[in-house]
Amino acid sequence: MSRTLLASASVLALSSLAWPGTAGAQQKEETTVLEPITVTATKRVQEAFEVPATVAIVEAQELQDRGIASAGELDRAFVDTNIRSRSNRAYTNVTVRGQSSVDYYEPSVQLYVDGLPQDPSIFSQLLPAGLDSVELLYGPQGTLYGRGAIGGVINVVTRKPDNELRVDTAGALHTEGGDASLLLNTPIIDGVIYGDAALTFRREADQYTLLGSGQEIGGTDDLNGRIRLRYAPDDSPLDVMVSTQRGRVDSTEEQFVMESMFNDRIALPIDSRYRLDTASFGVNASYDLDFATITALTGYQDRKLDRTTLGFQTPEDQTTFSQELRIASDPELGNALDYVVGVYGQRLDFERRTPLIGQVSQQTIDSYAIFGDLAWHATDRLDISPGLRFDYEKARARADGAVTIAGERSFGGVSPKLGASYALDDEWRVHGLFSTGYKAGGFTRNVTPENIAFTYDPQNTYNGETGIKYRALDGSLEASLSAYYNVTKDYQLFVGDVYLKYLQNAGEVTAKGINLAVRANPTERLGIAGGLGLNRTTFTKYENSVNPGIDYTGNRVPYAPEFTANLALDYAFDLAEGWGQLIPRAGMTYAGSVFFDETNTIGQKGFFLVDLGLSWKVSEQVVADVFVNNVFDETYAVYGFTEATYGNLYQLGTGRAFGGRVSFKF
C-alpha cells in the first residue's frame, strides 16, 4: 500500500505513470488506514498533517512505479510544479507556485539531499539509490533555508546504511532508452559500523534528426556512483554518516528545431554538446541529548561543465563548501514549546570562460546566517509557529579579457515567518501562514562586452497563505485546499540576447493561486488520486534599467503555467495463490500554457499527456512492469527562444515510449 501523504494543497502528480506499481492499490489482507507521516524538511521531526503550511511527501516505491528517476522529473509527483530542462538539464528551470527559476545559478526552488544543499546542476542527475522519500515545502522558506528558497524546498531523504545485508537492483528498457541501478548495503562491524555502495546509470536515446545529414542526435548518458559509511553504535546517542559521490553526464541534448520543423524533430546542424562532471563529499552527524538533538552538516561539491551551444563554448567550474550546526527539540516529549535554532555558513567559488573573446570571470561568495523556528502548542488544538533568520553575504568578483572587473559587494537580509494551525476536530485542520524569501544581490556571472550592467540588487518575497486539510480517521480519504498570494520586489531576471543573457532586476512580480488535492481508497483494491493548481504570476510593475523604454507590466512571468491538473487510477487483481497481484494503471496530466520569455511572444500551449501500464507484483521482492508513456505521442516544447537568423527555436519533450521494467530485492 502506498504511504504517500498529500499534505495540504499538494498531491502526487499523476502524470507519466511510466512503470505502474502500488500507488493506490493494496493487497487484499492489508488495511486502508494510513499511518501518520512525518516530515524532516522543517529541520525537526513533525507530523506533516500538523505543519502550518503546504507540504507534500512521496515515497520511493511510488516514484519507482512512475519511472521518476531524477529530481528534474519531480513535477510529475507534485502539483503546481513545473520542471523543464532549459537548453540543457544542468540549467533546469524549476517553478513552484509561479516562482520561476529564471536565475539558473540560484534557482527559486532549492534542492537538498539528507539535509545537505545541492548544486543546481544536480537537478539533471538521477535520484540517489536507496531513496526513502521526497518532501516538498511549498512557498518561501527563507527563515529555515535562507537565500534562494523563494518557491520552496525539495528535500530528498535516503535510507541510511544499517545492520541489514540487502541488495536492491532494478532495470528498464524502452524505446527511448533505459536505466539500471544497484545498491548493496552491509554491516561492517555488527551493531556499530555500516556501509552501502550504489551505482546508477541512465541512457536516453537520440531525440532529433540533423537537418541535411539525417544523423540521429540528442541522446544522454548519465552515470553516478556513491559510497557511504555510517558509525551508529547500538544504544549510542552518536550517529555519523560520511558520503562521497561522483557523477558524469555526456549529452548532445542541446539541439534546436525551427518552428517549420517542429513536428518532424529536425534539428539545426550546429555543434551543441556538453559534459557535466560532479563530485561531492558530505558528513551528517547528530548527537541525541534526550531532550534535543544536535546536528552538524558539512558539505562539499565540485562541478565542471564543458559546454558548447550552437558552436559557442562557455565552460565553467564551481565549488561549494557549506556548514550548518543546529539544535532541535524532541517533539515526543510533549513539551509546550518545540524549537530548532542554528547557524549556517557557505563559500562558493565560480569561474566562467568564454574562449571566443578571451573572457574569464570569477566570483567568490561568502554567506553566513543565524536562524530559529518555534512551535508553541498553545492548546491541544492550536499551534503557533514564529521564525526569524538573519543573513549576511559578501560577493567578490573579478573579470579579465574583453571586460575588466574588480569589485566587492555586501548584503544583509532579515526573513521573518509566522504560522498558525488549528484542529477543528480529529479530521479537519486549518492553517494560516506569513513567510518570506530572500535572494542576495551581486555580480552577474555571464560577463561579456554586451552587458549594460554587471551588478544587481537583492530580491525579497512576501507571502501569505491559508488552507484547510482533511484526513479521514479510517485513512480512506485525504483532501486539502490552500490559497496563496505573494509579492516579489526587485525581481531578478535574465535579460539580453539568448547567447549573452545576464541577471538584472526587473521590478515587481505578483503570484496568486490555489491548490487542491484529493486522494481516495474507496475499496482496498481501488486507488484514485487527483489534484489541480491554478496560478497567475505577472509583472505588476516592470522596471528594467537595461531597457528603460520597454514596459512588460501585465505580462506573465516565464515558465509559470496558469493551470496544472492530474488524475490517476489503479486497481489490484489478486492472482492464484503464490502468483501475487496484477495492477493496471492509467494516468493523465495537463500542463497549461507557458511563455519562454518576458515578452510573452514565444511559448508552449497547454497539452495533455496520457500514460498506461500494467504491473505484476509477484511479491514485495519481485515486481515486473510494462508501460506506454505519452500514449498519443504528443510533441511539445520544453524551451524556446527567438534567434535573429533562424527565428523561433525550440527544444522538445520526449515522445511516445514503450517498455518494461523489473526490480529485485534480496
C-alpha positions in Angstrom: 0.0 0.0 0.0 1.3 3.4 -0.8 2.0 5.5 2.3 2.1 8.8 0.4 0.6 11.7 2.3 -0.8 14.6 0.3 -0.4 17.2 3.0 -2.2 20.5 2.5 -2.6 21.5 -1.1 -0.1 19.3 -2.8 -0.8 15.9 -4.4 1.1 13.2 -6.1 1.0 14.4 -9.7 -0.3 11.6 -11.7 1.3 12.3 -15.0 3.6 9.7 -16.7 2.9 6.7 -14.6 5.7 5.1 -16.5 6.2 2.0 -14.5 3.0 1.2 -12.7 3.2 -0.3 -9.3 1.5 0.1 -5.9 0.5 3.8 -5.8 -3.1 3.2 -4.7 -3.6 -0.5 -4.8 -3.5 -2.6 -1.7 -3.1 -6.3 -1.1 -6.3 -7.9 -0.1 -5.3 -8.6 3.5 -4.0 -5.0 4.1 -5.9 -2.3 5.8 -6.5 1.1 4.2 -5.7 3.0 7.4 -2.8 5.4 6.7 -0.2 5.8 9.3 0.8 9.3 10.3 3.6 10.6 8.1 6.4 12.8 9.4 8.4 15.4 7.6 12.0 16.4 8.2 12.4 19.3 5.7 11.3 21.6 8.6 14.7 20.6 10.2 12.9 18.9 13.1 10.6 15.9 13.0 6.9 17.0 12.6 3.8 15.2 11.6 3.0 16.6 8.1 -0.7 17.0 8.8 0.1 19.4 11.6 2.6 21.6 9.8 1.0 25.1 9.3 2.0 25.2 5.6 1.7 23.3 2.4 3.8 20.2 2.5 3.9 17.1 0.2 5.6 13.8 0.6 6.0 11.0 -1.9 7.8 7.7 -1.1 10.4 5.9 -3.1 8.3 3.0 -4.2 5.7 5.3 -5.8 8.5 7.2 -7.6 9.9 4.0 -8.9 6.5 2.8 -10.1 6.0 6.0 -12.1 9.5 5.9 -13.6 10.6 9.1 -11.9 14.3 8.7 -11.8 15.7 12.3 -11.4 15.0 15.4 -9.5 14.2 17.0 -12.8 11.1 14.8 -13.2 9.6 15.5 -9.8 6.9 17.8 -11.3 5.2 14.5 -12.1 4.9 13.9 -8.4 3.9 17.4 -7.1 1.1 19.6 -8.2 1.5 23.3 -9.1 5.1 22.5 -10.0 6.8 22.7 -13.4 10.3 21.4 -14.0 11.8 21.7 -17.5 15.3 21.5 -18.9 16.2 25.0 -20.2 18.6 24.4 -23.1 20.3 21.6 -21.0 19.5 19.9 -17.8 22.3 21.5 -15.9 20.3 24.7 -16.2 17.0 23.1 -15.3 14.1 25.5 -14.6 12.1 24.8 -11.5 8.8 26.6 -10.9 6.6 26.1 -7.8 3.5 28.2 -7.3 4.6 30.5 -10.1 8.0 31.3 -8.7 10.2 30.6 -11.7 13.9 29.8 -11.5 14.8 32.3 -14.2 18.2 32.6 -12.4 19.6 29.2 -13.2 22.6 29.7 -11.0 20.4 30.3 -8.0 17.1 28.5 -8.6 14.0 29.7 -6.8 13.5 26.2 -5.5 16.4 24.7 -3.6 17.3 21.0 -3.6 18.6 19.2 -0.5 19.7 15.6 -0.1 19.7 14.3 3.5 19.8 17.9 4.7 22.8 18.9 2.5 22.3 21.7 -0.1 22.9 20.5 -3.7 24.5 22.3 -6.7 21.7 23.3 -9.1 23.1 21.0 -11.8 22.1 18.0 -9.6 18.5 18.5 -10.8 19.8 16.9 -14.0 21.0 13.8 -12.4 19.4 10.6 -11.1 17.8 10.4 -7.7 20.0 8.6 -5.3 19.8 4.8 -4.8 18.4 3.8 -1.5 15.8 6.5 -1.7 13.3 6.7 1.2 11.1 9.7 0.2 11.0 13.2 -1.3 9.5 16.1 0.6 8.4 19.5 -0.9 7.8 22.6 1.2 5.7 25.0 -0.8 6.2 28.7 -0.8 9.1 30.9 0.5 11.3 29.2 3.0 13.7 32.0 3.8 13.5 31.5 7.6 14.9 28.0 7.6 16.8 27.9 4.3 17.8 31.5 3.5 19.0 32.7 0.1 17.2 31.4 -2.9 14.4 29.4 -1.3 11.6 31.6 -2.8 9.3 29.0 -4.4 10.1 26.2 -1.9 12.5 23.4 -0.9 12.7 19.9 -2.2 14.3 17.6 0.4 15.4 14.1 -0.7 15.6 11.6 2.1 17.6 8.4 1.7 17.6 5.2 3.8 20.8 5.3 5.9 23.1 2.3 5.9 22.0 -0.1 8.6 22.7 -3.5 10.1 20.8 -5.4 7.4 22.5 -7.2 4.5 20.5 -6.4 1.4 20.8 -6.0 -2.4 18.3 -3.8 -4.4 18.6 -3.9 -8.2 16.3 -2.7 -11.0 16.5 -2.2 -14.7 14.3 -0.9 -17.5 14.4 -0.9 -21.3 12.1 1.1 -23.5 12.1 2.7 -27.0 13.5 5.9 -25.7 16.4 4.4 -23.7 16.8 2.6 -20.4 18.2 2.7 -16.9 19.7 0.4 -14.3 20.5 0.7 -10.6 22.3 -1.5 -8.0 22.6 -0.9 -4.2 24.5 -3.1 -1.7 24.0 -2.4 2.0 26.0 -4.4 4.6 27.1 -4.2 8.2 30.8 -3.8 8.6 31.1 -4.2 12.4 27.9 -5.7 13.6 25.8 -3.1 15.6 28.5 -0.4 15.2 29.5 0.5 11.6 27.5 0.0 8.4 28.1 0.9 4.8 26.5 1.0 1.4 27.6 1.4 -2.2 25.3 2.4 -5.1 25.6 2.6 -8.9 23.0 4.1 -11.2 23.0 4.5 -15.0 20.5 6.0 -17.5 20.6 6.2 -21.3 18.3 8.5 -23.1 18.0 7.8 -26.8 18.6 10.4 -29.6 15.6 12.6 -29.9 16.3 14.5 -33.1 17.3 14.2 -36.7 20.0 16.6 -38.0 19.0 18.8 -40.9 20.8 17.7 -44.1 22.7 14.6 -42.9 19.8 12.7 -41.4 22.0 11.8 -38.4 20.2 10.9 -35.2 21.3 13.1 -32.3 20.2 14.4 -28.9 21.0 11.4 -26.5 22.3 11.5 -23.0 24.4 9.1 -20.8 24.2 9.6 -17.0 26.4 7.6 -14.7 26.6 8.1 -10.9 28.3 6.2 -8.1 28.1 6.7 -4.3 29.8 5.2 -1.2 28.7 5.8 2.4 29.9 4.8 5.8 27.9 5.2 9.0 29.0 5.0 12.6 26.0 4.4 14.8 26.6 2.0 17.7 23.6 0.4 19.2 22.3 2.4 22.2 24.7 5.2 21.5 23.5 8.9 21.1 26.1 9.5 18.3 25.3 8.9 14.7 27.8 9.9 12.0 27.4 9.3 8.2 30.2 10.1 5.7 29.4 10.0 2.0 31.2 10.5 -1.3 29.7 10.6 -4.8 30.8 11.2 -8.4 28.6 11.7 -11.5 29.1 12.2 -15.2 26.6 13.3 -17.8 27.6 13.2 -21.5 24.9 14.7 -23.7 24.0 16.2 -27.1 20.5 17.1 -25.9 21.0 20.8 -26.7 19.5 20.6 -30.2 17.1 23.1 -31.5 14.4 22.9 -34.1 12.9 25.7 -36.2 9.1 26.2 -36.0 8.6 24.8 -39.5 10.3 21.5 -38.5 8.7 21.3 -35.0 6.6 18.1 -35.6 9.4 16.4 -37.6 12.0 16.9 -34.8 14.6 18.1 -37.4 17.4 20.0 -35.6 19.9 22.6 -36.9 23.3 21.1 -37.8 25.3 23.3 -35.4 27.7 21.9 -32.8 25.9 21.6 -29.4 27.1 19.2 -26.7 28.3 19.2 -23.1 30.0 17.1 -20.4 29.0 17.6 -16.8 31.2 16.2 -14.0 30.2 16.4 -10.4 31.8 15.3 -7.2 30.6 15.7 -3.6 31.6 14.8 -0.1 29.3 15.1 3.0 29.2 14.5 6.7 25.9 14.2 8.5 26.5 13.9 12.3 24.0 14.0 15.1 24.0 13.6 18.9 20.9 12.8 20.9 20.8 14.8 24.2 17.4 13.1 25.1 15.6 16.5 25.3 17.0 17.6 21.9 19.3 16.6 19.1 22.4 18.4 17.9 23.1 18.1 14.2 26.2 19.1 12.2 26.0 19.0 8.4 29.2 19.5 6.3 29.0 19.5 2.5 31.5 20.0 -0.4 30.6 19.9 -4.1 32.6 20.4 -7.2 31.1 20.6 -10.7 32.7 21.2 -14.1 30.6 21.9 -17.1 32.3 21.9 -20.5 29.5 23.2 -22.8 29.2 24.2 -26.4 25.9 25.6 -27.6 25.2 26.4 -31.2 29.0 26.5 -31.7 29.5 28.9 -28.7 31.7 27.4 -26.0 31.3 28.6 -22.4 33.0 26.1 -19.9 32.5 26.9 -16.2 33.5 25.4 -12.8 32.0 25.8 -9.4 32.9 24.6 -5.9 30.7 25.0 -2.8 31.6 24.3 0.8 28.8 24.6 3.4 28.5 24.0 7.2 25.4 24.0 9.3 25.1 23.4 13.1 21.7 23.3 14.8 19.8 22.0 17.8 16.2 20.8 17.6 13.9 19.7 20.4 12.4 16.2 20.7 8.7 16.5 19.9 7.9 13.2 21.5 8.5 14.7 24.9 5.2 16.6 24.5 6.6 20.0 25.6 4.5 23.1 25.1 7.4 24.6 23.0 9.3 22.9 20.2 12.2 24.6 18.5 15.1 24.5 16.0 17.9 27.0 16.3 21.1 27.0 14.1 23.9 28.8 12.3 24.9 28.4 8.7 27.9 29.3 6.5 28.8 28.7 2.9 31.6 29.6 0.5 31.1 29.4 -3.3 33.8 29.8 -5.9 32.8 30.2 -9.5 34.7 30.6 -12.8 33.3 31.0 -16.3 35.3 31.2 -19.5 34.4 32.4 -23.0 37.4 31.4 -25.2 35.9 33.2 -28.3 36.5 36.6 -26.8 39.2 35.6 -24.3 37.0 36.4 -21.3 37.4 34.9 -17.8 35.1 35.9 -15.0 35.4 34.7 -11.3 33.4 35.1 -8.2 33.8 34.2 -4.5 30.6 34.4 -2.4 30.6 34.0 1.4 27.3 33.6 3.1 26.5 33.5 6.9 23.2 33.1 8.7 21.6 32.5 12.1 18.0 31.2 12.3 15.4 30.0 14.7 11.9 28.5 14.3 9.5 27.7 17.1 6.2 25.8 17.5 4.2 26.8 20.5 1.4 24.3 21.3 -0.8 26.9 22.8 -3.7 24.4 23.4 -4.3 20.8 22.4 -5.7 22.2 19.1 -3.8 25.4 18.4 -0.2 25.7 17.3 1.6 29.0 16.7 4.9 29.0 14.8 7.1 32.1 14.6 10.5 32.1 13.0 13.3 34.5 12.1 16.6 34.4 10.1 19.4 36.9 9.6 21.6 36.6 6.5 24.8 38.3 5.6 26.6 37.8 2.3 29.8 39.2 0.7 30.5 38.8 -3.0 33.8 39.4 -4.7 34.1 39.5 -8.4 37.0 39.7 -10.9 36.9 39.6 -14.7 39.7 39.8 -17.2 39.7 39.9 -21.0 37.3 41.9 -23.2 35.8 43.2 -19.9 37.7 44.0 -16.8 36.0 44.0 -13.3 37.3 44.1 -9.8 34.7 44.6 -7.1 33.1 43.7 -3.8 29.6 44.0 -2.5 27.9 43.1 0.8 24.3 42.4 1.6 22.1 41.7 4.7 18.7 40.2 4.9 16.0 39.5 7.5 13.5 36.7 6.9 10.6 36.5 9.4 7.8 33.9 9.5 4.6 33.4 11.4 2.3 30.4 11.1 -0.7 29.1 12.9 -2.6 25.7 12.7 -5.9 24.8 14.4 -7.5 21.4 14.6 -11.3 21.8 14.1 -11.6 18.2 15.2 -9.7 14.9 14.7 -10.2 15.0 10.9 -10.2 18.7 9.9 -7.3 21.2 10.3 -6.9 24.8 9.1 -3.8 26.9 8.8 -2.5 30.4 8.0 1.0 31.5 7.2 3.1 34.6 6.5 6.5 33.7 5.2 9.3 35.5 3.4 12.1 34.7 0.9 15.4 36.4 0.1 17.9 36.4 -2.7 21.1 38.5 -2.3 22.3 40.9 -4.9 25.7 40.5 -6.5 27.6 40.5 -9.8 26.3 38.8 -12.9 28.2 35.6 -13.8 27.9 35.9 -17.5 30.3 38.8 -18.3 30.5 39.9 -22.0 31.0 43.3 -23.8 27.2 43.2 -24.5 26.3 43.7 -20.8 24.9 47.1 -20.0 25.2 46.5 -16.3 27.3 44.0 -14.2 25.6 44.2 -10.8 22.1 43.6 -9.4 20.3 44.3 -6.1 18.7 41.9 -3.6 15.2 40.4 -4.2 12.6 40.0 -1.4 9.4 38.0 -1.5 6.4 38.3 1.0 3.9 35.5 1.0 0.5 34.9 2.6 -1.2 31.5 2.6 -4.3 29.9 4.1 -5.5 26.3 3.8 -7.7 23.5 5.1 -6.8 19.8 5.3 -8.9 16.7 5.8 -7.8 13.2 6.8 -10.5 10.5 7.4 -9.8 8.5 10.6 -10.0 5.3 8.6 -7.5 6.6 6.1 -9.9 6.2 3.1 -9.8 9.8 2.1 -7.4 12.7 2.2 -8.2 16.2 0.8 -6.7 19.6 1.0 -7.2 23.1 -0.3 -5.0 26.2 0.1 -4.8 29.7 -1.4 -1.7 31.9 -1.6 -0.7 35.4 -2.6 2.8 36.7 -2.7 4.7 39.8 -3.9 8.3 39.9 -5.0 10.2 43.2 -5.0 13.3 43.8 -7.3 12.6 40.5 -9.2 15.9 39.1 -10.6 15.6 38.2 -14.3 18.0 37.1 -17.0 17.9 39.7 -19.8 19.6 40.3 -23.1 20.4 38.2 -26.2 19.9 34.4 -25.8 23.6 33.7 -26.1 24.6 36.5 -23.7 22.0 36.6 -21.0 22.8 38.2 -17.7 21.0 38.9 -14.4 19.3 42.2 -13.6 16.4 43.5 -11.5 13.1 43.7 -13.4 10.6 45.4 -10.9 7.7 43.7 -9.1 6.1 40.3 -9.6 2.9 39.1 -8.0 1.8 35.4 -7.8 -1.5 34.2 -6.6 -3.4 30.9 -6.8 -5.0 27.9 -5.3 -4.0 24.2 -4.9 -6.4 21.3 -4.5 -5.5 17.7 -3.7 -7.7 14.6 -3.2 -6.7 11.1 -2.6 -9.2 8.2 -2.0 -9.2 4.5 -1.5 -13.0 3.7 -1.9 -12.1 0.0 -1.6 -8.9 -1.9 -0.6 -8.4 -2.6 -4.3 -9.1 0.8 -6.0 -6.9 3.9 -5.7 -7.9 7.3 -7.0 -5.8 10.4 -6.8 -6.1 13.8 -8.3 -5.1 17.4 -8.0 -5.0 20.8 -9.7 -3.2 24.0 -9.4 -4.4 27.4 -10.5 -1.8 30.2 -10.7 -1.4 33.7 -12.1 2.1 35.2 -11.9 2.6 38.5 -13.6 4.9 41.5 -13.7 2.9 44.1 -11.8 5.5 46.8 -12.2 8.1 46.2 -14.8 11.3 48.3 -14.3 14.4 47.2 -16.2 17.2 49.8 -16.1 18.8 47.9 -19.1 15.8 48.7 -21.3 14.1 51.7 -19.7 11.9 52.3 -22.7 10.3 48.8 -22.6 7.4 48.0 -20.2 6.1 44.5 -19.8 3.8 45.3 -16.9 0.9 42.8 -17.0 2.9 40.1 -18.9 3.2 36.6 -17.4 6.5 35.5 -15.8 8.3 32.9 -18.0 7.9 29.2 -17.2 4.9 29.7 -14.9 1.9 27.7 -16.1 -1.5 29.0 -15.1 -3.2 25.6 -14.8 -1.9 22.1 -13.9 -4.1 19.0 -13.3 -3.5 15.4 -12.6 -5.6 12.2 -12.3 -4.6 8.6 -11.7 -6.5 5.3 -11.3 -5.2 1.9 -10.3 -6.9 -1.4 -9.4 -5.4 -4.5 -7.9 -6.5 -8.0 -9.0 -5.4 -11.0 -6.9 -4.0 -13.9 -8.9 -3.9 -17.5 -7.9 -2.1 -18.5 -4.7 1.6 -17.7 -5.0 1.3 -15.5 -8.1 0.8 -12.2 -6.4 -1.2 -9.3 -7.9 -1.9 -7.7 -11.3 -2.3 -3.9 -11.2 -3.4 -2.0 -14.3 -2.8 1.8 -14.2 -3.9 4.9 -16.1 -2.6 8.4 -15.6 -3.2 11.8 -17.1 -1.6 15.2 -16.7 -2.4 18.6 -18.1 0.3 21.3 -18.2 -1.1 24.7 -19.0 0.4 27.2 -21.4 3.8 28.8 -20.6 5.9 31.6 -22.1 9.6 31.2 -22.5 10.5 34.9 -22.1 9.1 38.1 -20.6 7.9 39.4 -23.9 5.3 36.6 -24.0 5.9 36.2 -27.7 7.2 32.6 -27.7 5.9 29.7 -25.6 4.1 26.4 -25.5 0.3 25.9 -25.5 -1.3 23.7 -22.9 -1.2 19.9 -23.5 -2.2 16.6 -22.1 0.0 13.5 -21.5 -1.6 10.1 -21.1 0.2 7.0 -19.8 -0.8 3.4 -19.4 0.8 0.5 -17.6 0.4 -2.9 -16.1 2.4 -4.2 -13.0 2.8 -7.8 -12.0 3.7 -7.7 -8.3 4.9 -11.3 -7.7 5.9 -10.4 -4.1 7.4 -7.5 -2.1 10.8 -8.5 -3.5 9.9 -9.0 -7.2 7.9 -6.7 -9.5 7.7 -6.6 -13.3 6.1 -3.8 -15.3 5.1 -3.0 -18.9 4.2 0.6 -19.8 3.4 3.1 -22.6 4.4 6.7 -21.9 2.9 9.6 -23.8 0.4 7.3 -25.4 -0.7 9.8 -28.1 2.9 10.8 -28.9 2.3 14.5 -28.0 5.0 16.8 -29.4 5.6 19.7 -27.1 8.4 22.3 -26.4 10.2 22.5 -23.1 12.3 25.5 -24.0 12.4 28.1 -26.7 13.9 31.4 -27.8 14.0 33.8 -30.8 17.2 33.9 -32.8 17.9 36.6 -35.4 18.9 34.1 -38.2 16.5 31.2 -37.7 13.5 32.8 -36.0 11.8 30.8 -33.2 13.9 27.8 -32.0 12.6 25.1 -29.7 13.7 22.1 -27.6 11.2 19.2 -27.4 9.9 16.9 -24.8 10.2 13.1 -25.1 7.9 11.3 -27.5 6.0 8.1 -27.0 7.9 5.2 -25.3 7.0 1.5 -24.9 9.0 -0.6 -22.5 9.3 -2.8 -19.4 11.0 -2.8 -16.0 11.9 -5.4 -13.5 13.1 -4.9 -9.9 14.5 -7.4 -7.3 15.2 -7.0 -3.6 17.2 -9.6 -1.7 
